[in-house]
Structure formats: structure tokens, C-alpha cells
Amino acid sequence: MLLHLRVTVPADRSAAVHDLLADSPGVAHLAVLPGAALRPAGDLFLVDVARESADSLVDGLRDLGVDADGGIAMETVDAAVSRSAEDAEERAPGDGSDAVVWEQVVRTTATDAALSVSFLAFLTIATLLATVAIVTDSAVLVIGAMVLGPEFGPLAALAVGLVHRRRAMTRRALTTLTVGFAVAIAVTALVALLGRALGWYGPELLTQDRPATYFITHPDRWSLVVAVLAGVAGVLSLTSARSGALVGVFISVTTVPAAGAMALGLALGDAREFGEATAQLAINVAGILAAALVTLALQRAVWHRVPQATPRMQSVGHARS
């Protein structure tokens, strides 16, 4: 498992960066293009590095101030046919599938923390779909709403921001979650009111038997267990770059269905339905967040104990930003 780094280095630090990269046992391929970078000006380094070594290597580059007046770009190498790459992965500590590249995690989750029009649209559509699922008592539509909901992104960003003490990121993620659910619930409640006005359903809907969606408004101990397990799995899928596992996380938690039930409770004037759905939403969010925080903290502690695969910097000319 390799990462490709494209590093823009000011000319005055090219020698130090060259030594850092050349001496790193985790580096598989290294190319230097003197003067190739124009904005910012400097030399361009192209590096393929074992995933296990990438985090400490990025730390070393930041210690040299490369991130302040140069640049570090990372992307995953899908396949590398190279004996040098195999040797680099063998020399690197740990296993590539367990390695955490913290800067990559922070940047990825920071993007998910943004309150965007697309986030609001997806969350609102997912909540509307969940409400239709409750009205029709459709388990299939509940699953569709879970998969469509984008709420895990800002939840993960909130956990990463708290663990890494990124206050701006934490505030942004919290705002995104709060505003996102408020908008989704409000819009869905208005649409539900329209359906009630058209005579499609009435308050009696909430007292009918709903075997496929009953669980949404009846949280129990298993709601917390599932939320905790989903939070652990979600963080592991993000930090280990196994995005496919996130689909299972989305299907596991009932945050979006609970938001749909809250909107329906508001539209039909059922305070009990609204309260139970609110409790379900709160349990899921709290469970996911708590599990994510613990998982991230444990990963950070364990990975810092893994022997470094980059030379320790004895002195740096620029303070780390």
C-alpha cells in the first residue's frame, strides 16, 4: 500500500528535504525536478512511500516548514509493480492496512464538516425518504434513507477535531450537524403537513401497527450498542482507507429515520412520537461520537508507539506551524 507525495519545496530547504526522503527506508521511489514548481516557487519532489511511513514522513516535512511556504499533496497509489516498492513496504513498521496517515484523515474529514448546499439537500431528501418509509411501513425505504444520509461525515469530523484539538474544525462540524438536522426536520415537517392537509394520512397513523419501522421510535439498550459499534467501524474505515465498510455503518444507525419520525411527530401533533424519536437520535449521535473519540484516541496512542521509519530530525530551521 503506497501513497504518492508531490512535495513543493523552497530552494533553501531542498537539500534538507532530499536527505530526509533519501534516508527514509519507507520511500520506494524518489524523483527531484529542480526549479519545476512555479507557485509557490521551488523544487518539485515526487515520492512513492509505504503507507506505514507516510505519517512520520509528513511530520518531518512539516518540521522543515514545507507546509508553510511550500506544499504537500497526497494521493493513493492503486497499484505499483516494483521490487523497490515491495522492499519499502517490508522495511516500513507495522502493516499498511493498519497505518494511519493523520494529515490525510484530518483533511478528509474537514471537507465533510462543511455546511454545503449538497449536504443539506442529501440530508433533507434522506429525511423525507425516512418519513415516507414510516408512513408506508417500508423497511426497504428505511435502509435507503440510511444509506443516503450524509451525517456520518460531520460526526467523524467532530470526533477528529476534538481528538486533534482543531477548534475551528470542531465548531464547523457541530454547526453542520445542528443546522443540517434542523433544516431537514423543518422541511420534512412542512411536507408532512401538506400530506396531512391532502388527506393522505392523519394522527391515527402513529397508533397503527408498524412492524417494519416500529423500532425507530422505541430506542432501547440495543440502540446504544449498535451506535457504538457503528462509530468504531466508521472510524476504522476512515483511518484505514476502507471506504467500503462505511456502507455498513450507514445502514446500522437510525439517525436519519429518527429525524424523519421527529418531523412526522411535529406535523401530526404527537408529542410522544416526537420525544421518542428525539431520544433515538440523541442515543445514536452520542454513541457514535463517544465510540469515535475512544477509537481515535486509542489509534493515536498505539500508532505513536510504532517505531518510526523516517530519520529523526535533530534540528529544524523553521518552526512547525
C-alpha positions in Angstrom: 0.0 0.0 0.0 1.7 3.1 -1.3 1.0 6.8 -1.1 2.3 9.2 -3.7 3.5 12.6 -2.3 4.0 15.6 -4.5 6.1 18.0 -2.5 6.9 21.6 -3.4 10.0 22.7 -1.6 11.6 26.2 -1.4 15.1 26.1 -2.8 16.7 26.9 0.5 15.4 23.6 2.0 15.8 21.3 -0.9 19.0 19.7 0.4 17.4 19.0 3.8 14.2 17.5 2.2 16.4 15.4 -0.1 18.3 14.0 2.8 15.1 13.3 4.7 13.5 11.4 1.8 16.6 9.6 0.7 17.3 8.3 4.2 13.8 7.1 4.8 13.5 3.3 4.5 9.8 3.6 3.7 10.5 5.5 0.4 10.2 3.4 -2.7 10.6 5.9 -5.5 12.0 9.4 -5.4 12.3 11.9 -8.3 13.5 15.5 -8.0 12.7 18.2 -10.5 14.8 21.3 -9.7 13.0 24.6 -10.2 9.9 22.9 -11.7 7.5 24.4 -9.2 6.2 27.9 -10.1 3.6 28.6 -7.4 5.0 28.5 -4.9 8.4 28.7 -6.5 10.8 25.9 -5.7 11.8 22.3 -6.4 9.4 19.5 -7.0 9.8 16.2 -5.3 7.8 13.2 -6.4 7.8 10.4 -3.8 6.2 7.0 -3.5 6.2 5.9 0.1 4.8 3.0 2.1 1.6 4.0 3.9 3.1 2.9 7.2 5.9 5.6 6.8 3.8 8.4 5.4 2.6 9.9 8.6 6.1 10.3 10.1 7.4 11.5 6.8 4.8 14.2 6.6 5.7 15.2 10.2 9.3 15.5 9.1 8.4 17.7 6.1 6.3 19.9 8.4 9.1 20.2 10.8 11.1 21.7 7.9 8.3 24.2 7.3 7.5 22.8 3.9 3.7 23.1 4.6 4.1 26.8 5.4 5.8 28.1 2.2 5.7 25.0 0.0 3.1 22.3 -0.2 2.5 18.6 0.3 -0.1 16.8 -1.8 -1.1 13.1 -1.2 -2.9 10.5 -3.2 -3.3 6.8 -3.0 -1.4 4.6 -5.5 -3.8 1.9 -6.7 -1.1 -0.4 -7.9 2.7 -0.4 -8.1 4.6 -3.1 -10.0 8.0 -2.6 -8.4 10.5 -4.6 -6.4 11.6 -1.3 -4.8 8.0 -0.8 -3.6 7.9 -4.3 -2.1 11.1 -3.7 -0.3 10.0 -0.3 1.1 6.8 -1.9 2.5 8.8 -4.7 4.1 11.1 -2.1 5.8 8.3 0.1 7.0 7.0 -0.6 10.5 3.6 -2.1 11.1 1.1 -3.1 8.4 -0.2 -0.8 5.7 -3.8 -1.7 6.3 -3.4 -0.6 10.0 -1.4 2.5 9.3 -3.0 5.9 10.0 -2.0 9.0 8.0 -3.3 11.6 10.3 -3.0 14.6 8.0 -5.0 12.7 5.4 -7.7 11.8 7.9 -7.9 15.4 9.2 -8.1 16.9 5.7 -10.7 14.4 4.5 -13.0 14.8 7.5 -12.6 18.6 7.4 -14.1 18.6 3.9 -17.0 16.5 5.2 -17.5 19.0 8.0 -18.5 21.8 5.7 -22.1 23.0 5.7 -22.8 22.9 2.0 -25.9 23.0 -0.2 -25.3 19.4 -1.3 -25.1 18.3 2.4 -28.4 19.9 3.2 -30.0 18.5 0.1 -28.9 14.9 0.7 -29.8 15.1 4.4 -33.3 16.6 3.6 -34.0 14.0 0.9 -32.9 11.2 3.2 -35.2 12.5 6.0 -38.1 12.8 3.6 -37.5 9.3 2.4 -37.4 8.1 6.0 -40.8 9.8 6.6 -42.3 8.0 3.6 -40.9 4.8 5.0 -42.7 5.3 8.3 -46.0 6.2 6.6 -45.8 3.1 4.4 -44.0 1.0 7.0 -41.4 0.0 4.5 -38.1 -1.5 5.7 -36.6 -1.1 2.2 -37.2 2.7 2.3 -35.7 2.9 5.8 -32.5 1.3 4.5 -32.4 3.6 1.5 -32.7 6.7 3.8 -29.9 5.4 6.0 -27.6 4.9 3.0 -28.4 8.3 1.5 -27.9 10.2 4.8 -24.5 12.1 4.9 -24.5 12.8 8.6 -21.6 10.4 9.5 -19.1 12.8 7.7 -19.6 15.7 10.1 -19.9 13.3 13.1 -16.4 11.9 12.2 -15.1 15.4 11.7 -16.3 16.4 15.1 -14.5 13.5 16.7 -11.3 14.1 14.8 -11.5 17.8 15.6 -11.9 17.1 19.4 -9.1 14.5 19.5 -6.6 16.7 17.5 -7.8 19.9 19.2 -8.8 21.6 15.9 -11.3 24.1 17.3 -12.3 25.6 14.0 -13.0 22.1 12.6 -14.9 21.1 15.7 -17.1 24.2 15.6 -17.7 23.8 11.8 -18.7 20.1 12.2 -21.0 20.9 15.2 -22.7 23.7 13.2 -23.1 21.5 10.2 -24.8 18.8 12.2 -27.1 21.2 14.1 -28.1 23.3 11.2 -28.4 20.3 8.9 -30.8 18.3 11.1 -32.8 21.5 11.9 -33.3 22.3 8.2 -34.0 18.7 7.3 -36.6 18.2 10.1 -38.2 21.6 9.4 -38.6 21.0 5.6 -39.8 17.4 6.2 -42.4 18.6 8.7 -43.8 21.1 6.2 -44.1 18.4 3.6 -45.7 16.1 6.1 -48.2 18.8 6.9 -49.0 19.1 3.3 -49.7 15.4 3.1 -51.9 15.6 6.1 -53.8 18.6 4.5 -54.3 16.5 1.4 -55.9 13.7 3.5 -53.2 11.1 2.7 -52.9 10.3 6.4 -53.9 11.6 9.9 -52.8 11.4 13.5 -54.1 7.8 13.7 -51.2 6.7 11.5 -48.9 6.8 14.6 -51.1 4.4 16.6 -51.2 1.8 13.9 -49.1 -1.3 13.9 -45.8 -0.7 12.1 -43.7 -3.9 12.5 -41.1 -2.8 10.0 -40.5 0.7 11.4 -41.6 0.4 15.0 -38.0 0.3 16.2 -37.4 3.9 15.0 -39.4 5.5 17.8 -38.7 2.9 20.5 -35.0 3.2 21.5 -33.6 0.6 23.9 -30.2 -0.7 25.0 -29.5 -2.2 21.6 -29.8 1.2 20.0 -26.8 2.3 22.0 -24.9 -0.9 21.3 -25.4 -0.6 17.6 -24.4 3.1 17.6 -21.2 2.4 19.5 -20.3 -0.5 17.1 -21.1 1.7 14.1 -18.9 4.5 15.5 -15.9 2.2 15.9 -16.4 0.7 12.5 -16.8 4.0 10.8 -13.6 5.5 12.3 -11.6 2.4 11.4 -12.9 2.5 7.8 -11.8 6.2 7.5 -8.4 5.8 9.1 -7.6 2.6 7.2 -8.9 3.9 3.9 -11.5 1.2 3.7 -14.4 3.3 2.5 -16.5 0.3 1.5 -17.1 -0.5 5.2 -18.9 2.8 5.6 -22.0 1.5 3.8 -22.5 -1.0 6.6 -22.2 1.9 9.1 -24.8 3.9 7.3 -27.3 1.0 7.3 -26.6 0.3 11.0 -27.7 3.6 12.6 -31.1 5.2 12.7 -30.1 8.9 12.9 -31.9 9.9 9.7 -35.0 7.7 10.3 -35.3 9.2 13.8 -35.1 12.7 12.2 -37.9 11.7 9.9 -40.0 10.4 12.8 -39.4 13.7 14.6 -40.7 15.6 11.6 -43.8 13.4 11.3 -44.5 13.8 15.0 -44.4 17.6 14.6 -46.7 17.5 11.6 -49.2 15.2 13.3 -49.0 16.9 16.7 -47.9 13.8 18.6 -45.5 14.9 21.4 -44.8 11.3 22.4 -43.7 10.3 18.9 -41.5 13.4 18.7 -39.9 12.8 22.1 -39.2 9.1 21.4 -37.7 9.9 18.0 -35.6 12.7 19.6 -34.3 10.2 22.2 -33.4 7.7 19.4 -31.5 10.5 17.5 -29.7 11.6 20.7 -28.7 8.0 21.6 -27.3 7.3 18.1 -25.3 10.6 17.9 -23.9 10.2 21.4 -23.0 6.6 20.9 -21.3 7.2 17.6 -19.4 10.2 18.8 -18.2 8.5 22.1 -17.1 5.4 20.2 -15.3 7.5 17.6 -13.5 9.5 20.2 -12.3 6.5 22.0 -11.2 4.7 18.8 -9.3 7.7 17.5 -7.6 8.2 20.9 -6.5 4.6 21.0 -5.3 4.6 17.4 -3.3 7.7 18.1 -1.7 6.3 21.2 -0.9 2.9 19.6 0.4 4.2 16.3 2.8 6.7 18.1 4.4 3.6 19.8 5.2 2.1 16.4 8.9 2.6 15.6 9.4 5.5 13.2 10.5 4.8 9.6 11.9 8.2 8.9 15.1 9.7 10.3 14.6 11.8 13.4 15.2 15.5 12.8 17.9 16.8 15.1 17.3 20.4 14.2 14.9 22.3 12.1 15.2 25.7 10.6 11.6 26.5 10.7 9.0 26.0 13.5 6.2 23.7 12.8 3.0 25.5 12.0 
